[in-house]
Amino acid sequence: MFSANSATLGLTATERVHIGRRAAEALAEEVQTLGAQRVFLLVSTTLRTTTTEISDIEAALGDSIACVFDGIKAHGPRSDVLAALEEARAVDADLIITVGGGSVTDAGKVVALGLKHGFEKHEDFEGFYVYVDEAGETVVPQFDAPEIRVICCPTTLSGGEFNTMGGVTDDKENKKQGYTHRMMAPIAIVLDPALTIHTPEWLWFSTGVRALDHALEALGSTHSNHFCDGIAGSALRLLGSALPQVKADATDLDARLRCQVGAWQSMIPVIGGVPMGASHAIGHVLGGTADVPHGYCSCVMAPSVLAFNQSVNGEKQKQISACLGQPDRAASEIVDEFITGLGMPRSLTAVGITEDQLDLIAEYTMLDFWSRTNPREISGPEDVRGILEMAL
């Protein structure tokens, strides 16, 4: 029996994706379809205060909106999520809609979880997040599904809207932790490229590299399969062409939409069960512990992790190089130049990390579940430190 590429793919509970439609129109249709009467609108502060996008959505949804909340900071601190929970609970929300970047998206999922399980204080989050136990095994807590569904309108390319997981930072311990349940995936997603015109350039391109990194680690994984390799390859080709086009012309809505579709494709292997590797594991720690923006984590780590893994997954890295249009060059070099060409930071030093922080980052990385699924084995903090030193 042939089994070298056998796999079982997981699916989420997302039912619809609106591609290229205006958010206000698609959301009004969704609210009517779902019969929601008390919508909790969780939005980007920047969009709410500097554009008409949120007021346009409010006008389209009318009396179905019960509350608009815009207080989620980067990496979703527990304290901010608790504040959102209090507002959502007060209006007895029956649907959550998020409009914003990855932190807003993730917060919406965890608000739905917290409403079901009565999160009212910092300690109530304990026992619900994924962790690595002392034996090195990943523990995914089992709990009842949220009862309230979420709809996501992303303004960045981090792709978290397609995942079942929501990341929130324990702001007492400075650790980012993931919460997951199949029903935490949004019931619907709206990809509106016009909404992303307002996204700051650094955030758009850094999360675009984050999406690229999803595809890099999926295609480079030794736990992937033909289907996920194909999807990841398509994501690399879309992102590899469309991101530079947006760099050249920020008003190119077709290129922006292709970036959004590429980000979606980059998440399909992750959703399906292909594990990420060291770039994402280290990135979780850089975000939660050192407050490095989500996308910047991939900008500074992806090339170094590719170089670290090359001795183990070199053949798969040749596929990465081919997808990025340079089959005869090392993937780590191509990705390095690509990120630099987008004007993104390329070193830990550039994002404020100093050498005296490396040991703590390495130690915390070993607690992340994806540190155990890197193509080249990471046996301890010393291996992580070696990767960090390459990126310093």
N, C-alpha and C positions, 0 to 999 in steps of 0.2 A: 504493500500500500504506500502510495506517495504521500508524504506528510511534511516535506521541507517547508512548504508555504501554506500549510493548513492553518485556518484561523476561524474564530467566532467573533463577529463584530457586534459591539453594543450599539443600540440606538437610544436617542433621548426621547422625551415626550413633546418635543417641538412639532407643531402641526403645520405651520405656514411660515414662509419667508416671502416678504414683499420686496421685489427687486426693482430699484429705480423709481419707486413711487414717492410722492411727497408725504412726509410723516403725518401731517395734520389729516389729510384725506384717508390714509390707510388706518390710522388710529381710530378715527370716527367710525369707520366701517367695522373694525374689530370690536369696539365697545358695543355697538349695536348687535353684532353677531353673538357676543357673549352675554348680552343682557346686563352688563355692569351698571350699577347705579351710584356707587361710592368709590370713585377712582382716586387712588393715592398716586400723585404724579411726583416722581423723584427725579430731579433734574440737575444739570450742570449750572453752577452759580454764574459762570461766565455767559452761557447762553441766555439765562434768564435776565441778567442785568445789562447786557450789551447788545442784544439782538431782539428781533420781534418773533423769533422762532417759537418760544414757549408761549407767548401771548397768542400766537396764531393757533397753536394746539389747544390752548384753553378755550378759544373762541369756537373751535371746531367741535370740542367735546361738550361745551355748554354746562348744563346743570349736573351732568354726570360726575364732574370733578368735585371731590369732597375736600381735598387738601393738596397744596403744592409745597414741596420741601426741597431746599437746595443747599443743605449744610454738610455734604459729604466731602471730606478732604481726601487728598491722595492716599492710596492704600487702605482706605476704609477703616479708620480706627474704631474699635468697639464703642467708644463713647459717642461717636457720631451716629453709628448704627442704632444705638439705644435711643438717641434723640429722635431719629426717624421712626423707630418702632413706637415710641410714645405717641407721636402724632398720628400714625396709621391706626393704632389701637383706639385712639380717642374718636376717630371718625368711623370706626367699624368698617374699614376698607374691604371691598370685595374684589378689587383688581389693583395690581401695582403696575404702573407704566414707568419705565426709566428712559431718560433722554440724556445721554452724556457718554463719557468715556468709561474705561474699565472699572474704575473704583465705584462709580455710580451704578453700573450694571451689576457688579458683584454685591453691592450693598442691597440692591433691590431683592436679589435672591435670598440673602440672609435675613432681611426683614420678613419675607414670607415665612421662612423657617422659624424665626423668633415669635411671630404671631401665633403659630401653631403650638409652640412649646413654652410660651410664657416667659420669654427673655425680658427681664426687667432690670437686671444689674449685671455688672462685669462678670461675676462668677457664673452666671447662668449659661455662658457659652461653653463652659467646660464639659467634656464628655461628648461633644458633637463634632469636633474637628478631626481630620485625618492626621495620624502621626506614625512615627517609626518607633517600635518598642525596643527594649534592651537587647532582644535577640536579633534585631535588624529587620524585623518583619513589619510590613505596612499594615496598620490597623485602620479599617474604615468602619466607624460606628454605624450601627443600624438604628433607625428611628422612624417614627411615623411621618408620612409625607406631608408637606405643607398643603393646606386646603385652598389657599388663595394663589392664583396663577399670576405670572409676570409677563409683560410684553416689553421688549427692548428695542430702542432706537439708538444704535451706537454712533458715536461721532469720531471714534478712533478705529484703529485696525488691530487692536490686541486680540479680538476674536472671542473674548470671554462670554459673549452673549450666546454662543453656540454650545457652550459647555454646561454640564450639570453642576459644576463646582463654583462656589463663591468664595473669594479670598477676603479675609478681614484681618486686620492687625490687632493683636493684643497690645494695646498702648501702655500697659504697665510693664510688660516684659520685652517690648519691641520685637515681637515675633509675628510674622504673617502666617496665618493658618487657613487651611482650606476646609470647607464644609460641602458635602456633596450628597445628593439624592436625585434619582432619576427625575422626579417631579419638580426639582428646582430649576430645570431647564425652562426657558420661557415658552409659553404656548405659541407665541408668534414673534417674529423679528421683522423690523422694517429697515431696509438698506436704502437710505435716501442720500444720494451723493451731494445734493444741494445743501443739506444740513451740515456737511463736513467742511464747507467753504469757510466756516467760522473757526474751525479747529486750528490752533496755533501751528505754524509750520513745524516746529521742533517736535510737537506731540504727534502730528500726523506721520512724519517720517520715522520717528523713533518707534512708534507702535507698528508701523509698516515693517520695520526690521524685526520687531517681535513676531509678527505673522510669518515673515520669512524664516525666522528661527524655529517656529512650530514645524514648518515644512522641512527644514534642514535636519532637525532631530528625528522627525518621522522617517524621512527617506534614509537617514543614516543609521536608524535603529536596527539592531540585530533581532528584534522581536516584531518586525513588520511583516507585510505580506504583499502579494502582487497588486491587490486592489488599492491598498493604502499607499503603496509606492507610486502608483499611477496618479492618484489624486494629489499627493505631495509634489510630484513632478510638475503637474499642471499648475499648482499654486506657485511654485518657483518661477515658472515661465511667465505667468500673469504678473506677479509682483516684480519680477526682474525687469519687465518692460514698462509697466504702468507707473511705478514709483518715479523713475527718472522723467517720465512724461509730465507728471504732476509737478515735479521740481522745475521743469522748463516752463510750464504754464499752469498756474494754480487754479485757473478757471475751467480747466478741461474736465467737465463732468463725466464724460465717458471714461477717461482714464481713472478718475476717482472711483467710479463704479466697478471697473475692473480690479482695482485695488481691493475694494470691499468683497468682491466675489473671490478673489485670491485668498483673502484672509479667511473667508468661510471655508474654502477648500482646505486651507492649512489646518483647520480645526477638525476636519472629518476623521483623520487617523487618530487624533487625541481622543475624540468622542468614542471612536470604535474600540479603543483599548490599547493602542500603540503607545508605550510609555515614552516620555521625554527623557532627557539625560542631564548631564552636568550643567549645561548652560541654563536650563530652567531651574534646576535645584539651587545653584548659586544665585541666580536672579531673584528667587523668592527671598533669600536672606539679605541680599543687597537692598531690596525694597523694604522689607519689614524691619530690618535692623539698622540700616544706614540711610534710609529714606531716599534711595536712588530711584528716580522715576522708572516705571515699569519697562518702557521701551528702551531706555538707556542701558538697562541691564543686559539685554541681548546685544546692543551695539558694542559694548565693551567685552562681552564674554564669548560670543558665538565663534569668531575666528580662532581664538585660543583653544576652545573646546574641540573644534574641528581638527586642529593641529595635534592635540593630545590624543584624539581617537584614531588618527589616520593609520596607525600601525595595525589596528584591529578591523576597521571597516573601510579600508582603502578602496575596494571595488565599488562599494556603494557611494563613496565620495566622488568616484569618477562619474557616476550618474548625476550627482549634484552639479558637477562642473559642466556636464553636457546640457543640463536644463538651463543653466545660466549662460549658455552660448559660448563657452570656452573649454571644450573637452580636453585640451592638452595641458591645462594649468591646474595647479593644486586648488582645491575648493577653498581652503583657508585664505589663500591669497586673493582669490576672486571676491570672496565675501568681504574681506578687509577693504579692498578698493571700492566695492559697491557702497559700503557704509560710509566711507570717507567721501565719496562722490555726492552723497545726499547731505553732506555737511554735519554729520552726526559725530559725537565723541567716540574715540577709539581706544581709550585707556581708562583704567580705574582711577588714575590720578586726575584725569580730566573731569570725572564726576565726583571728585572730592574724597576719594578713598586713600588713606595713607597706609604705609607698611605696617604700622603698629596695630591696625585693625584686622590684618589678614588672619591671624590665628583664631580670633573669635568668629569671623566669617566662615572659616574652614570648619570649625567645631559645629556651628549651627547648621551648616550645609549637610553634615552627616545625619542630621535629624530629619531631613527632607526625604520623602519617599522616592523621589526621582534620582536621588544620589545612588540608589541601589540598582538602577536600570540603565546606567550609562553603558554604551557599547564596550568601552575599555573599563575593566573593573576599577572601582575606587575603593581601595582597601581601608583608608583611614584619612584623617584630616591632613596628613602630610601630602597625600596626592592632590587634595583640593588646593592646598597652599601652592603646590607646584603650578597648577593651572592659573591661579591668581597672580603668581609672580610673572607668568608670561604676559598677563594682561595689564600689569602695573605700569 
